[in-house]
């Protein structure tokens, strides 16, 4: 641990906090249809797209229609992406002549990118052409992010509006989010990245005579990496252009690009808390949610940084001293690698700049725990906030039970219907995680994917399903679904069980909570608002922040402690080798 | 329902053109104009003008005992098929690997295993880490000075010159770029 490492964490949180109201205000204007500066340029594009899409885009939608449009949009996105992957050989920009990925891997990958997970069983530069990466993956990097933001906009309207059924229009929200938020910020970020050394071209891989000579050669993977890197962070997608993701110097060349990437990850999820506050008419409500998220985030930063600053049992056995630099880049060291690991797992991003498999035992418990909260500590763009709002309702409900009053939030009474939907939204994903982990561990089908021995093998499996079902996408990458030894698809090994189960986990993990949140919003939108009285519990105070944190941790702990004990904790408590 | 599906499908196609083709191609064009060298991989030439690699991508120098050595890699320093080492912190196979890296380093530099810096006995994440730690470079400077006949002080200066600091003094860690340093050493001889 160094002073610079701690200062980096402090500066990062300070900058993020300062940017939150700025972008939060901008997002509120975009999502409420108010004019923004980019109107002049993009206004005609927006109107043109919406007119072209037809009358569906004109009317206000109730929650069911909104959900239907979103689901159909994702269905279409899934089909297009799957088709692009399976016909890779027919497309341009494939200088390496990479063949089309097999059906089960394509299913997993299409599900992964549509569900904003970006779990990758494939290796980017050895499996996918530049066309697939751009038209297939970069597109879904944008669209799955826009879907998250659109849905949270609809959910916020449910909290903000009264005595109505309408939550906005899905196509309008998707289009405005993409045009006014995602594209401009990504373009600026991508241009910054290329000035720092991230690559952006359509060239064939370059083979050079390496420095030492004697016939030694080195082949450099090429492609449009920077443009994808930018939206992959901004949209909390996380799927790397290269197999080693943001550890690859061509994607993330310096400590400076690294901090910009980390900011991009948390920018929108953090700002949306402020957007929420503005749209419901009380910014303090937004800051309360921000405070709960930031507190849990900081706890993770401290624990992970301290854990990685110590050696591992393997290093001890090898007789070497110092921090756990295994699987970490020199330019990031322990500080920037630890912070990145926390940022990428509190948000449902899943990009990595260090190997998750190589974290210390206790260190690896933090990413897992972050994901196990259901990705609500900032979380994915949009999905993090609507997930957290379900926990807010749960916290209000628990508090109501304790004092014996009807629970209410923002003046709206919370009834049995809302709480049932909250239960679906918060418990469905943990159930998927535990059921699939048990299935993979308890049957022979999961064995083929496990690479490490002992508790680490269990951790890999638990991590895989936790990450996929919660739409994170980071991996203890020893866990295998697809092997590609020589950069060509011949003789590859595809683990169908892992691809199929993972794909289903991502789809259900994405859309069950999404529909539940929309249903809650639909039901809240119809309610009247009762003015706050002396007996009303305030939800913008430190007391409530503590209550909210307690609710999140309680649900995660009750569900996952046994699993965490079997994997990372068992590992952190012993020096034995396996 | 059908109309909705039609709008949805149309929307995906429109945004595929906009976000999946127009955006990355526009960035590619802009990058080519703004920073042609960097967008194509920051390639480096030696004294004779041969392209010998990228300043961002680490290489294997183990055939040259008179030069600075990169961090160990289990991927053969591949920059076209990258992967992690993926061995957990308590895996016996990892301990065996790290022990071998540490022994090799200690023998080459003439130090005890317990003095080997952590980055010299561990693999990086990318397998092509272009840098080594400053401590690691200072230890290797002794051997490089002896092998090349350059004054030790000059080698130390070169190490200093090729150390990239933290971003804005806070972000990331300092590191020494091995390829650029070795090119400089060769130029000095």
HADDOCK unambig.tbl for C-alpha pairs under 7 A between the chains (distance, minus, plus):
assign (segid A and resid 4 and name CA) (segid B and resid 170 and name CA) 5.55 0.50 0.50
assign (segid A and resid 8 and name CA) (segid B and resid 170 and name CA) 5.77 0.50 0.50
assign (segid A and resid 8 and name CA) (segid B and resid 171 and name CA) 6.13 0.50 0.50
assign (segid A and resid 53 and name CA) (segid B and resid 7 and name CA) 5.04 0.50 0.50
assign (segid A and resid 53 and name CA) (segid B and resid 10 and name CA) 6.48 0.50 0.50
assign (segid A and resid 53 and name CA) (segid B and resid 11 and name CA) 6.57 0.50 0.50
assign (segid A and resid 54 and name CA) (segid B and resid 7 and name CA) 6.49 0.50 0.50
assign (segid A and resid 56 and name CA) (segid B and resid 4 and name CA) 6.29 0.50 0.50
assign (segid A and resid 56 and name CA) (segid B and resid 7 and name CA) 6.95 0.50 0.50
assign (segid A and resid 69 and name CA) (segid B and resid 4 and name CA) 6.35 0.50 0.50
assign (segid A and resid 69 and name CA) (segid B and resid 8 and name CA) 6.95 0.50 0.50
assign (segid A and resid 72 and name CA) (segid B and resid 5 and name CA) 5.83 0.50 0.50
assign (segid A and resid 72 and name CA) (segid B and resid 8 and name CA) 5.99 0.50 0.50
assign (segid A and resid 73 and name CA) (segid B and resid 8 and name CA) 4.49 0.50 0.50
assign (segid A and resid 73 and name CA) (segid B and resid 9 and name CA) 6.56 0.50 0.50
assign (segid A and resid 76 and name CA) (segid B and resid 8 and name CA) 6.52 0.50 0.50
assign (segid A and resid 76 and name CA) (segid B and resid 9 and name CA) 5.22 0.50 0.50
assign (segid A and resid 76 and name CA) (segid B and resid 12 and name CA) 6.70 0.50 0.50
assign (segid A and resid 77 and name CA) (segid B and resid 12 and name CA) 5.92 0.50 0.50
assign (segid A and resid 125 and name CA) (segid B and resid 80 and name CA) 6.39 0.50 0.50
assign (segid A and resid 125 and name CA) (segid B and resid 81 and name CA) 6.43 0.50 0.50
assign (segid A and resid 126 and name CA) (segid B and resid 81 and name CA) 5.88 0.50 0.50
assign (segid A and resid 134 and name CA) (segid B and resid 20 and name CA) 4.90 0.50 0.50
assign (segid A and resid 134 and name CA) (segid B and resid 21 and name CA) 6.42 0.50 0.50
assign (segid A and resid 134 and name CA) (segid B and resid 24 and name CA) 6.77 0.50 0.50
assign (segid A and resid 135 and name CA) (segid B and resid 16 and name CA) 5.90 0.50 0.50
assign (segid A and resid 135 and name CA) (segid B and resid 20 and name CA) 3.99 0.50 0.50
assign (segid A and resid 135 and name CA) (segid B and resid 21 and name CA) 5.81 0.50 0.50
assign (segid A and resid 136 and name CA) (segid B and resid 20 and name CA) 6.82 0.50 0.50
assign (segid A and resid 138 and name CA) (segid B and resid 19 and name CA) 6.91 0.50 0.50
assign (segid A and resid 138 and name CA) (segid B and resid 20 and name CA) 5.46 0.50 0.50
assign (segid A and resid 139 and name CA) (segid B and resid 15 and name CA) 6.93 0.50 0.50
assign (segid A and resid 139 and name CA) (segid B and resid 16 and name CA) 5.44 0.50 0.50
assign (segid A and resid 139 and name CA) (segid B and resid 19 and name CA) 5.26 0.50 0.50
assign (segid A and resid 139 and name CA) (segid B and resid 20 and name CA) 4.51 0.50 0.50
assign (segid A and resid 142 and name CA) (segid B and resid 19 and name CA) 6.93 0.50 0.50
assign (segid A and resid 191 and name CA) (segid B and resid 27 and name CA) 6.95 0.50 0.50
assign (segid A and resid 191 and name CA) (segid B and resid 31 and name CA) 6.94 0.50 0.50
assign (segid A and resid 194 and name CA) (segid B and resid 31 and name CA) 6.52 0.50 0.50
assign (segid A and resid 194 and name CA) (segid B and resid 38 and name CA) 6.60 0.50 0.50
assign (segid A and resid 194 and name CA) (segid B and resid 39 and name CA) 5.82 0.50 0.50
assign (segid A and resid 195 and name CA) (segid B and resid 35 and name CA) 6.30 0.50 0.50
assign (segid A and resid 195 and name CA) (segid B and resid 38 and name CA) 6.90 0.50 0.50
assign (segid A and resid 197 and name CA) (segid B and resid 38 and name CA) 4.92 0.50 0.50
assign (segid A and resid 197 and name CA) (segid B and resid 39 and name CA) 6.54 0.50 0.50
assign (segid A and resid 197 and name CA) (segid B and resid 42 and name CA) 6.71 0.50 0.50
assign (segid A and resid 198 and name CA) (segid B and resid 38 and name CA) 6.95 0.50 0.50
assign (segid A and resid 198 and name CA) (segid B and resid 39 and name CA) 6.40 0.50 0.50
assign (segid A and resid 199 and name CA) (segid B and resid 38 and name CA) 6.43 0.50 0.50
assign (segid A and resid 199 and name CA) (segid B and resid 39 and name CA) 4.23 0.50 0.50
assign (segid A and resid 199 and name CA) (segid B and resid 40 and name CA) 5.66 0.50 0.50
assign (segid A and resid 199 and name CA) (segid B and resid 41 and name CA) 5.59 0.50 0.50
assign (segid A and resid 200 and name CA) (segid B and resid 28 and name CA) 5.46 0.50 0.50
assign (segid A and resid 200 and name CA) (segid B and resid 31 and name CA) 6.72 0.50 0.50
assign (segid A and resid 200 and name CA) (segid B and resid 39 and name CA) 4.83 0.50 0.50
assign (segid A and resid 200 and name CA) (segid B and resid 40 and name CA) 6.57 0.50 0.50
assign (segid A and resid 201 and name CA) (segid B and resid 28 and name CA) 5.63 0.50 0.50
assign (segid A and resid 201 and name CA) (segid B and resid 39 and name CA) 6.39 0.50 0.50
assign (segid A and resid 201 and name CA) (segid B and resid 40 and name CA) 6.22 0.50 0.50
assign (segid A and resid 208 and name CA) (segid B and resid 51 and name CA) 6.36 0.50 0.50
assign (segid A and resid 208 and name CA) (segid B and resid 52 and name CA) 5.93 0.50 0.50
assign (segid A and resid 208 and name CA) (segid B and resid 53 and name CA) 5.99 0.50 0.50
assign (segid A and resid 209 and name CA) (segid B and resid 51 and name CA) 6.95 0.50 0.50
assign (segid A and resid 209 and name CA) (segid B and resid 52 and name CA) 5.45 0.50 0.50
assign (segid A and resid 210 and name CA) (segid B and resid 52 and name CA) 4.79 0.50 0.50
assign (segid A and resid 210 and name CA) (segid B and resid 53 and name CA) 5.83 0.50 0.50
assign (segid A and resid 211 and name CA) (segid B and resid 52 and name CA) 4.82 0.50 0.50
assign (segid A and resid 211 and name CA) (segid B and resid 53 and name CA) 6.83 0.50 0.50
assign (segid A and resid 212 and name CA) (segid B and resid 61 and name CA) 6.22 0.50 0.50
assign (segid A and resid 218 and name CA) (segid B and resid 78 and name CA) 6.97 0.50 0.50
assign (segid A and resid 219 and name CA) (segid B and resid 78 and name CA) 6.98 0.50 0.50
assign (segid A and resid 219 and name CA) (segid B and resid 79 and name CA) 6.00 0.50 0.50
assign (segid A and resid 219 and name CA) (segid B and resid 80 and name CA) 5.84 0.50 0.50
assign (segid A and resid 220 and name CA) (segid B and resid 79 and name CA) 4.87 0.50 0.50
assign (segid A and resid 220 and name CA) (segid B and resid 80 and name CA) 5.28 0.50 0.50
assign (segid A and resid 221 and name CA) (segid B and resid 79 and name CA) 5.74 0.50 0.50
assign (segid A and resid 221 and name CA) (segid B and resid 80 and name CA) 4.29 0.50 0.50
assign (segid A and resid 224 and name CA) (segid B and resid 24 and name CA) 6.88 0.50 0.50
assign (segid A and resid 224 and name CA) (segid B and resid 28 and name CA) 6.89 0.50 0.50
assign (segid A and resid 227 and name CA) (segid B and resid 24 and name CA) 5.49 0.50 0.50
assign (segid A and resid 227 and name CA) (segid B and resid 27 and name CA) 6.54 0.50 0.50
assign (segid A and resid 243 and name CA) (segid B and resid 82 and name CA) 5.73 0.50 0.50
assign (segid A and resid 243 and name CA) (segid B and resid 83 and name CA) 6.05 0.50 0.50
assign (segid A and resid 244 and name CA) (segid B and resid 82 and name CA) 5.98 0.50 0.50
assign (segid A and resid 244 and name CA) (segid B and resid 83 and name CA) 5.59 0.50 0.50
assign (segid A and resid 244 and name CA) (segid B and resid 84 and name CA) 6.55 0.50 0.50
assign (segid A and resid 244 and name CA) (segid B and resid 126 and name CA) 5.65 0.50 0.50
assign (segid A and resid 247 and name CA) (segid B and resid 125 and name CA) 6.03 0.50 0.50
assign (segid A and resid 247 and name CA) (segid B and resid 126 and name CA) 5.36 0.50 0.50
assign (segid A and resid 248 and name CA) (segid B and resid 126 and name CA) 5.35 0.50 0.50
assign (segid A and resid 249 and name CA) (segid B and resid 56 and name CA) 5.79 0.50 0.50
assign (segid A and resid 249 and name CA) (segid B and resid 57 and name CA) 6.70 0.50 0.50
assign (segid A and resid 250 and name CA) (segid B and resid 56 and name CA) 6.90 0.50 0.50
assign (segid A and resid 253 and name CA) (segid B and resid 56 and name CA) 6.89 0.50 0.50
assign (segid A and resid 255 and name CA) (segid B and resid 166 and name CA) 6.30 0.50 0.50
assign (segid A and resid 255 and name CA) (segid B and resid 167 and name CA) 5.44 0.50 0.50
assign (segid A and resid 255 and name CA) (segid B and resid 171 and name CA) 5.05 0.50 0.50
assign (segid A and resid 255 and name CA) (segid B and resid 172 and name CA) 4.04 0.50 0.50
assign (segid A and resid 255 and name CA) (segid B and resid 173 and name CA) 6.93 0.50 0.50
assign (segid A and resid 256 and name CA) (segid B and resid 167 and name CA) 4.76 0.50 0.50
assign (segid A and resid 256 and name CA) (segid B and resid 171 and name CA) 5.94 0.50 0.50
assign (segid A and resid 259 and name CA) (segid B and resid 171 and name CA) 6.62 0.50 0.50
assign (segid A and resid 312 and name CA) (segid B and resid 89 and name CA) 5.51 0.50 0.50
assign (segid A and resid 313 and name CA) (segid B and resid 89 and name CA) 6.26 0.50 0.50
assign (segid A and resid 313 and name CA) (segid B and resid 90 and name CA) 5.41 0.50 0.50
assign (segid A and resid 314 and name CA) (segid B and resid 89 and name CA) 5.76 0.50 0.50
assign (segid A and resid 314 and name CA) (segid B and resid 90 and name CA) 5.35 0.50 0.50
assign (segid A and resid 314 and name CA) (segid B and resid 91 and name CA) 6.49 0.50 0.50
assign (segid A and resid 314 and name CA) (segid B and resid 92 and name CA) 6.74 0.50 0.50
assign (segid A and resid 314 and name CA) (segid B and resid 94 and name CA) 6.14 0.50 0.50
assign (segid A and resid 314 and name CA) (segid B and resid 95 and name CA) 4.34 0.50 0.50
assign (segid A and resid 315 and name CA) (segid B and resid 95 and name CA) 6.15 0.50 0.50
assign (segid A and resid 315 and name CA) (segid B and resid 98 and name CA) 6.90 0.50 0.50
assign (segid A and resid 317 and name CA) (segid B and resid 95 and name CA) 6.03 0.50 0.50
assign (segid A and resid 318 and name CA) (segid B and resid 95 and name CA) 5.28 0.50 0.50
assign (segid A and resid 318 and name CA) (segid B and resid 96 and name CA) 6.86 0.50 0.50
assign (segid A and resid 318 and name CA) (segid B and resid 98 and name CA) 5.95 0.50 0.50
assign (segid A and resid 318 and name CA) (segid B and resid 99 and name CA) 4.44 0.50 0.50
assign (segid A and resid 319 and name CA) (segid B and resid 113 and name CA) 6.81 0.50 0.50
assign (segid A and resid 319 and name CA) (segid B and resid 114 and name CA) 6.17 0.50 0.50
assign (segid A and resid 320 and name CA) (segid B and resid 113 and name CA) 6.72 0.50 0.50
assign (segid A and resid 320 and name CA) (segid B and resid 114 and name CA) 5.49 0.50 0.50
assign (segid A and resid 320 and name CA) (segid B and resid 116 and name CA) 6.66 0.50 0.50
assign (segid A and resid 320 and name CA) (segid B and resid 118 and name CA) 6.65 0.50 0.50
assign (segid A and resid 321 and name CA) (segid B and resid 114 and name CA) 6.65 0.50 0.50
assign (segid A and resid 321 and name CA) (segid B and resid 118 and name CA) 6.19 0.50 0.50
assign (segid A and resid 322 and name CA) (segid B and resid 118 and name CA) 5.40 0.50 0.50
assign (segid A and resid 323 and name CA) (segid B and resid 118 and name CA) 6.82 0.50 0.50
assign (segid A and resid 325 and name CA) (segid B and resid 118 and name CA) 6.41 0.50 0.50
assign (segid A and resid 325 and name CA) (segid B and resid 119 and name CA) 5.96 0.50 0.50
assign (segid A and resid 325 and name CA) (segid B and resid 122 and name CA) 6.26 0.50 0.50
assign (segid A and resid 326 and name CA) (segid B and resid 122 and name CA) 4.77 0.50 0.50
assign (segid A and resid 326 and name CA) (segid B and resid 123 and name CA) 5.40 0.50 0.50
assign (segid A and resid 326 and name CA) (segid B and resid 124 and name CA) 6.02 0.50 0.50
assign (segid A and resid 327 and name CA) (segid B and resid 84 and name CA) 6.94 0.50 0.50
assign (segid A and resid 327 and name CA) (segid B and resid 85 and name CA) 6.98 0.50 0.50
assign (segid A and resid 327 and name CA) (segid B and resid 123 and name CA) 5.80 0.50 0.50
assign (segid A and resid 327 and name CA) (segid B and resid 124 and name CA) 4.56 0.50 0.50
assign (segid A and resid 327 and name CA) (segid B and resid 125 and name CA) 3.98 0.50 0.50
assign (segid A and resid 328 and name CA) (segid B and resid 124 and name CA) 4.86 0.50 0.50
assign (segid A and resid 328 and name CA) (segid B and resid 125 and name CA) 4.79 0.50 0.50
assign (segid A and resid 329 and name CA) (segid B and resid 124 and name CA) 5.13 0.50 0.50
assign (segid A and resid 329 and name CA) (segid B and resid 125 and name CA) 5.73 0.50 0.50
assign (segid A and resid 329 and name CA) (segid B and resid 129 and name CA) 6.06 0.50 0.50
assign (segid A and resid 330 and name CA) (segid B and resid 129 and name CA) 6.93 0.50 0.50
assign (segid A and resid 330 and name CA) (segid B and resid 131 and name CA) 5.98 0.50 0.50
assign (segid A and resid 330 and name CA) (segid B and resid 132 and name CA) 6.07 0.50 0.50
assign (segid A and resid 330 and name CA) (segid B and resid 133 and name CA) 6.35 0.50 0.50
assign (segid A and resid 330 and name CA) (segid B and resid 173 and name CA) 6.73 0.50 0.50
assign (segid A and resid 330 and name CA) (segid B and resid 175 and name CA) 6.07 0.50 0.50
assign (segid A and resid 331 and name CA) (segid B and resid 172 and name CA) 5.60 0.50 0.50
assign (segid A and resid 331 and name CA) (segid B and resid 173 and name CA) 4.93 0.50 0.50
assign (segid A and resid 331 and name CA) (segid B and resid 174 and name CA) 6.13 0.50 0.50
assign (segid A and resid 331 and name CA) (segid B and resid 175 and name CA) 5.81 0.50 0.50
assign (segid A and resid 332 and name CA) (segid B and resid 172 and name CA) 4.48 0.50 0.50
assign (segid A and resid 332 and name CA) (segid B and resid 173 and name CA) 5.39 0.50 0.50
assign (segid A and resid 333 and name CA) (segid B and resid 172 and name CA) 6.57 0.50 0.50
assign (segid A and resid 333 and name CA) (segid B and resid 173 and name CA) 5.58 0.50 0.50
assign (segid A and resid 336 and name CA) (segid B and resid 172 and name CA) 5.44 0.50 0.50
assign (segid A and resid 354 and name CA) (segid B and resid 125 and name CA) 5.20 0.50 0.50
assign (segid A and resid 355 and name CA) (segid B and resid 84 and name CA) 6.33 0.50 0.50
assign (segid A and resid 355 and name CA) (segid B and resid 86 and name CA) 6.98 0.50 0.50
assign (segid A and resid 355 and name CA) (segid B and resid 125 and name CA) 5.57 0.50 0.50
assign (segid A and resid 357 and name CA) (segid B and resid 86 and name CA) 5.36 0.50 0.50
assign (segid A and resid 357 and name CA) (segid B and resid 87 and name CA) 6.46 0.50 0.50
assign (segid A and resid 357 and name CA) (segid B and resid 88 and name CA) 5.42 0.50 0.50
assign (segid A and resid 358 and name CA) (segid B and resid 86 and name CA) 6.29 0.50 0.50
assign (segid A and resid 358 and name CA) (segid B and resid 87 and name CA) 6.16 0.50 0.50
assign (segid A and resid 358 and name CA) (segid B and resid 88 and name CA) 4.90 0.50 0.50
assign (segid A and resid 358 and name CA) (segid B and resid 89 and name CA) 5.72 0.50 0.50
assign (segid A and resid 359 and name CA) (segid B and resid 89 and name CA) 6.65 0.50 0.50
assign (segid A and resid 360 and name CA) (segid B and resid 89 and name CA) 5.67 0.50 0.50
assign (segid A and resid 452 and name CA) (segid B and resid 87 and name CA) 6.55 0.50 0.50
assign (segid A and resid 452 and name CA) (segid B and resid 88 and name CA) 6.79 0.50 0.50
assign (segid A and resid 453 and name CA) (segid B and resid 91 and name CA) 6.80 0.50 0.50
assign (segid A and resid 456 and name CA) (segid B and resid 88 and name CA) 6.39 0.50 0.50
assign (segid A and resid 477 and name CA) (segid B and resid 86 and name CA) 6.17 0.50 0.50
assign (segid A and resid 478 and name CA) (segid B and resid 86 and name CA) 5.12 0.50 0.50
assign (segid A and resid 487 and name CA) (segid B and resid 81 and name CA) 6.72 0.50 0.50
assign (segid A and resid 576 and name CA) (segid B and resid 90 and name CA) 6.71 0.50 0.50
assign (segid A and resid 577 and name CA) (segid B and resid 90 and name CA) 4.80 0.50 0.50
assign (segid A and resid 577 and name CA) (segid B and resid 91 and name CA) 5.37 0.50 0.50
assign (segid A and resid 577 and name CA) (segid B and resid 92 and name CA) 5.20 0.50 0.50
assign (segid A and resid 578 and name CA) (segid B and resid 90 and name CA) 6.25 0.50 0.50
assign (segid A and resid 578 and name CA) (segid B and resid 91 and name CA) 5.09 0.50 0.50
assign (segid A and resid 578 and name CA) (segid B and resid 92 and name CA) 5.48 0.50 0.50
